[in-house]
Amino acid sequence: MPKKVPPGYNGKILRVNLTDGTTTAEALDELFCRRYIGGAGFVIYYLWKELKPGIDPLSPDNKLVFALGPVSGLQVPGSARNCVGTKSALTGSIAKAEAGGFWPSEFKRSGYDAIIVEGKADKPVYLWIQDGEASIRDARHLWGMETKETEAAVRAELGDNRIQLALIGPGGENMVRYACIMNGLHDAAARGGPGAIMGSKNLKAIAVRGHKMPKIADNERLKAIRQQIMSRPLMPWLSEFGTGGFDMADLEVAGNLPVRNFRDGLFPEVQQIHGGVIKDTIRLGMEGCFACPVRCKKVVGFKEPYPVDPAYGGPEYETLAAVGSNCGVTNLKAIVKANERCGAYSLDTISTGGTIAFAMECFEKGLLTTKDTDGIDLRFGNDEAMLKVIDLIAQRQGIGNLLAEGSARLAKKIGKGSEAFAIQVKGLEAGMHDPRVSGGLGLGYMVNFHGADHCAAVFDMMFLAGPAISNLHHLGIYEPISADELSPRKVGIARSVMLKKVVDDCSVVCAFFEYTLDRQAELIAAATGWETGPVDLMKVAERITNIGRLFNIREGFTAANDVLPERFFQPKTDGVLANKSVNQTDAEKAKAYYYRLMGWDDKGVPLPEKIAELGIE
């Protein structure tokens, strides 16, 4: 008997075995969709159920899962996103990342809700999906190409410029452990290095084209929701500046700007590298994702002192900080060039910048010398050295081969106390936000099963007085609370916000829209016909978070891995945090209380009763 396909879904998963060159469609059923929704839910479920414990992430035994949610590709702002996940070659835990652009909506129209890629091709290939039909094609002529060249070549080969690609460049091909997967040329599924796994499988790209969306349960209800969203101001600051606007200067004043590997506090040159300067000097325009009127993505370009291709877009805040202030680089054009190169090579800019900043501090301390760096003067602020090293990382040449391993492995190799200033958790370089001023963020870095991912953690500025906290009323949060606090009240709030972020990643909606649980329930109801609610959605998030935790335990992670880098327990050298750091005792107490709230024992292991309650098999 055929399985019932709920509205909002295509009802099919595409399984691709690259070893034997086969593609098969598998049916989804409604109960499974209700229990996991989509996106991160599908990704984490399949990794938990199908990966054997202890596999080498770069072996054919690993799998790569791409998944949409029921609202993906709908004509509502913030819906043009997908989730991708795998066992990370950087961390050994789950790599889970989301990306936007136009690939997700095109994939939705192509007839599937998810792709499971397994095995390894014996030569470079790409996957071509069109209106429910899938084929594996030769990509030997594409191997070695940067992402822009690859996109153009595949579109020309297939004769359609509207084809959308999820693809890798040389960084993914060479299995840089933090290589990303690019959706087109602007949007990266980056954290944890899924591009390295794509490269390990000899899979260059997934090209999609489709012409039919799945049935929607209530189009009129969907239109009404869209009209409600469009009737209010949609973040004009993002439309004007993108991320990294004038607020970067505010971050420096507050101590939240990473400066020279999170060591220092003062960086007056921030006035030279923020989004306002980009707008006034090198910006050519703004672009957006499918169906989104905000258009928060910068388009930049110039020809001197080196050309930057506008096709790759411009740097977001994380990149401006990662390869800018965190590396001590003050040259805006060099930062923009670094962003372009990372997009062309398919490298996560956060891990790229974090690893280079770590290497720069090692160089400054004499732990690395010019003998190690191929003669490169890898000091803080040397923008030419930074750009050279990015090229070497992508090609895994010289010092780049060491840095391609990420900061945790590099610190282990160097030793001599360098582990203390490798800014990573579980092997994942931290986002460009400082736990010394954001207590909930630090807790998130500690306990997230995929490491120090800012996208899955808490932005404590949300809890301050003013308009920000009004966005949290749907979680029962009404009173402001200081950003650096780590009280039981903050831990409870942080847990709620982190679970809500998991809901976002299952629906696969953009975090910038701050969709409340009620609004997401309305969107899901319009798409599927399910009259769900906030309690149901949070239970799904709890189920997925616990599965992620169980995956890590199976892979050998313990509570000892839920710890911040030592640097955050020390004050900065100057600025507002010169006499302030994370209190290690408070952090451990917060972690212990979080475990209790999650139904885990004092070692962070989910209790049997919690596993049974959530129906985890």
PyMOL commands that set and color helices and strands:
alter all, ss='L'
color gray80, all
select helices_A, chain A and resi 30-36+40-50+103-109+147-158+170-173+194-200+219-230+236-241+247-254+268-272+275-281+310-312+317-322+325-327+332-345+349-364+383-395+399-403+407-414+418-421+439-447+454-456+460-463+467-470+473-475+488-507+511-513+517-528+534-554+559-561+566-569+584-598+608-614
alter helices_A, ss='H'
color red, helices_A
select strands_A, chain A and resi 12-17+22-27+63-67+82-87+94-99+114-118+125-130+133-138+164-167+181-183+187-189+203-209+283-287+297-300+424-425+428-429
alter strands_A, ss='S'
color yellow, strands_A
deselect
rebuild
show_as cartoon
